[in-house]
Amino acid sequence: MNGVTALRFTPPPKIPSAKILWKSSRPDFFLDKDGIVLIDYLPECQTINAEYYSSLLVQLKDILKEKRRGNFTKGVLFLHDNAQSHRALATQNKLAYLGFQCLDRPPY
């Protein structure tokens, strides 16, 4: 080709998807006005269901009693998304038992 050499393109090596790494250690954050209260990493090969989420709520109440004594006496306004484990009847019963008042999410 009249003195012009053709360059070969070699694709970069494949890197494992970040989704796989994220799926194995999905964190759940519980926040209040002062910052992070509880971070929970979901065990590998486990999904969040109502039973697991209810146990997190009990842990959250215990931590709030320890760390936020002055603020905890006023009650807890709780806001979470509309995932199935959050909308489950067992979770709603646990929130009522713990004395958490749920806030409704605004419509889109």
N, C-alpha and C positions, 0 to 999 in steps of 0.2 A: 504494500500500500504506500508507495512513494516515500519510504523512510519513516512512516508513522507506525509506531508499535501499538498494538491493542492492549489495553489494561483489563485484567480480569478482576471482577468484583467478587470478593469473598464475604458472605454474610457474617455478621458477628455471632459469637456463640450464644446459644439459648440459655437464658437465666430462668430458674424456676419462678413460677408465678407468685406474686405477693399474696394472692387470694388464698393459696394453700397454707401459707404461714399464718395468715390472719385467722383462718378458720380454726386452727388448732389451739389458739389462745385468745379467744375473743373476750376483751375486758368489759365489765359492766361498771359504770361509774355512778356513785350516789353523791350528789353535791348539795351544799346549802350555801347560804349567803357568805360564809366565811371560807369556802373552798371545798376540797374533796374530803368526804367523810369516809367512804368505803370504796375500794377497788377490788373487784372479784374477777379472777380469770377462770373461765369455764374449763373444766378438765377436758382433755383430749377425748374425742369420740363420744361426747355427751351433748345432748341438746337441752335447751332451757325449757322446762315444763312448769306447770303450776306448782308442783311440790318443791322443786328446786328454787323457784323464785320466792315462794313463801318462806323458805328457810333463810334466804337472803334478807327478807324483810325483818325477820326476827333478829338476825345479826345486826341489822341497821339500827333497830330500836335499842339494842344493848349498847352499841357504840355511841348513839346519841345520848343515852343516859350518862355514859362515862365522860364524853368529851364536851358536850354542849348542855350542861346541867341548867344553866340560867335560861337558855332559849327553849329547852324542851318542855318547860312547865306551861308554855303558852299554847302548845299543841303543834301538830305537824300537818302542813299542807303538802300533799304529795302529788307530783305531776309525772306521769310516765306515758309512753306511747301506747298505741293500740295493738300491740302484738298479742297473739293468742294467749300466751302465758300470763299476760297482764290483765286480759279481759275475762279470764276463767273465773268461774263461780268460787272455787276454792281460794283463789287469790283475793277476790273481793271480800270474802268472809274473813280472811286473815287480816286484811287492811282494817276492816271494821273492828275486829277483835283487838288489834294493836292500838286503835284510836287514831289512826291516820285519816285525815279528811282528803279525799281525792278531788283534784281539780279537773274539769273537763277540758280537753284540748279544743282549741278553736277550729271551726270548719275551714277547709281550704278555700 
